Structure formats: C-alpha cells, structure tokens
Amino acid sequence: MNISHVRQFAMALEAVTEEPHHDYSSFRVRGKIFVTVPPDGEHIHVFVPLDKQDQTIALFPSFAEKLYWGKKALGVRLRLAKADPGVVEDLVLTAYATRVAKDAGPKKGRRS
C-alpha cells in the first residue's frame, strides 16, 4: 500500500479535494478534513469514530495505532507499507462518510 493508492481512492469520492494542512497534506470533503498525510508519506491519519479505532487496532496492530491530539483519540495512524489495501480503503470510506454525516446534521448554535 502506498500514498498514491490512497490518493487515487480518496479523490474518487464525491466532493473530495486535497489541500495543504500545515506541513501535511489533507483530504477534505466540502472543506472538512477526514484524512491527513504526514510529510514522510509513509503514514496516514484517518479520522474515524472511537468504536472503529478500537476495532482496527485490535485486528491490525501490525500497521494501526491510535492517533491522539493531546489526550483525545481522534482516529488511527496507519503504516502504509504494512497495511492491507482493503482495510485502508474501508477506513478512508468510513472517515469520509462520518464527515459527511456530521455536516448533514443540525447546526450547533453559538454559545453566548
């Protein structure tokens, strides 16, 4: 598995763009990030729900680990060289669908 395969798969999804995100690249749907690519090109960060994170890490510890922002688990970090392409595609699709569903829900009001 490599970043070219991930890029081709992600960009085939509806309304997806690839844009810079600090030193990383990112895949976004309607401007919202669902995957980031660190500069090394050997990993991707996939933003999936907690249950999918736990399941992925339990089943594929050789290439998946939790992705943290501080103490909060945001997704999974995948080592592409060891990753199963079908698993990566499933996770990218889950992250995409999760992002689309969040944007389709009711808008949260601003706090005063």
C-alpha positions as CSV (number, residue, x, y, z in Angstrom):
1,M,0.0,0.0,0.0
2,N,1.3,3.5,-0.8
3,I,0.1,7.1,-0.7
4,S,-0.6,7.1,-4.5
5,H,-3.2,4.4,-3.9
6,V,-4.7,6.3,-1.0
7,R,-4.8,9.5,-3.1
8,Q,-6.5,7.8,-6.0
9,F,-9.1,6.2,-3.8
10,A,-9.9,9.3,-1.8
11,M,-10.0,11.6,-4.8
12,A,-12.6,9.3,-6.4
13,L,-15.1,10.1,-3.6
14,E,-17.7,12.8,-4.3
15,A,-16.7,16.4,-3.5
16,V,-13.2,15.5,-2.2
17,T,-10.2,17.9,-2.5
18,E,-6.6,17.5,-1.5
19,E,-5.3,20.6,0.3
20,P,-2.3,21.5,2.5
21,H,-2.7,21.4,6.3
22,H,0.3,22.9,7.9
23,D,3.2,20.6,6.9
24,Y,0.8,17.9,6.0
25,S,-1.5,17.2,3.1
26,S,-5.1,16.5,3.7
27,F,-8.2,15.1,2.1
28,R,-11.3,17.0,2.7
29,V,-15.0,16.8,1.8
30,R,-16.6,20.2,1.5
31,G,-13.7,21.8,3.3
32,K,-13.7,19.4,6.3
33,I,-10.7,17.1,6.9
34,F,-11.2,13.3,7.1
35,V,-7.6,12.1,6.3
36,T,-4.2,13.8,6.8
37,V,-0.8,12.7,5.3
38,P,2.3,13.5,7.3
39,P,5.3,14.7,5.3
40,D,7.0,11.3,5.5
41,G,4.4,9.9,3.1
42,E,4.7,6.6,4.9
43,H,1.7,7.0,7.2
44,I,-1.8,8.4,7.0
45,H,-4.1,9.7,9.8
46,V,-7.7,8.6,9.4
47,F,-10.3,10.3,11.5
48,V,-12.8,7.5,12.4
49,P,-15.2,7.1,15.4
50,L,-13.8,5.5,18.6
51,D,-15.5,2.1,18.0
52,K,-13.8,1.8,14.6
53,Q,-10.5,2.9,16.1
54,D,-10.6,0.2,18.8
55,Q,-11.7,-2.5,16.3
56,T,-9.0,-1.6,13.8
57,I,-6.2,-1.6,16.4
58,A,-7.4,-4.9,17.8
59,L,-7.5,-6.5,14.4
60,F,-4.5,-4.9,12.8
61,P,-1.8,-4.0,15.4
62,S,1.0,-4.5,12.9
63,F,0.0,-1.3,11.0
64,A,-2.6,0.6,13.1
65,E,-2.2,2.7,16.2
66,K,-4.3,5.3,18.0
67,L,-4.0,8.8,16.8
68,Y,-4.1,11.3,19.7
69,W,-4.5,15.1,19.9
70,G,-3.4,15.7,23.4
71,K,-5.4,13.1,25.4
72,K,-8.2,12.7,22.9
73,A,-8.1,9.9,20.4
74,L,-9.2,11.3,17.1
75,G,-8.6,8.4,14.7
76,V,-5.9,5.9,13.6
77,R,-2.4,6.3,12.3
78,L,-1.7,3.7,9.6
79,R,1.7,2.5,8.5
80,L,1.1,2.2,4.7
81,A,3.9,-0.2,3.9
82,K,2.4,-2.9,6.1
83,A,-1.3,-2.0,5.6
84,D,-3.9,-4.1,3.8
85,P,-5.3,-2.0,1.0
86,G,-8.9,-3.2,1.6
87,V,-8.7,-2.2,5.3
88,V,-7.2,1.3,4.4
89,E,-10.0,1.8,1.8
90,D,-12.6,0.8,4.3
91,L,-11.2,3.2,6.9
92,V,-11.0,6.1,4.5
93,L,-14.5,5.5,3.3
94,T,-15.7,5.4,7.0
95,A,-13.9,8.6,7.8
96,Y,-15.4,10.2,4.7
97,A,-19.0,9.0,5.5
98,T,-18.6,10.2,9.1
99,R,-17.5,13.6,8.0
100,V,-20.4,13.9,5.5
101,A,-22.9,12.8,8.1
102,K,-21.6,15.3,10.7
103,D,-22.1,18.1,8.1
104,A,-25.6,16.9,7.2
105,G,-26.8,17.1,10.8
106,P,-28.4,20.1,12.5
107,K,-26.0,23.0,13.0
108,K,-24.9,23.7,16.6
109,G,-25.9,27.1,17.9
110,R,-23.3,29.6,19.1
111,R,-22.8,30.0,22.8
112,S,-23.4,33.5,24.2
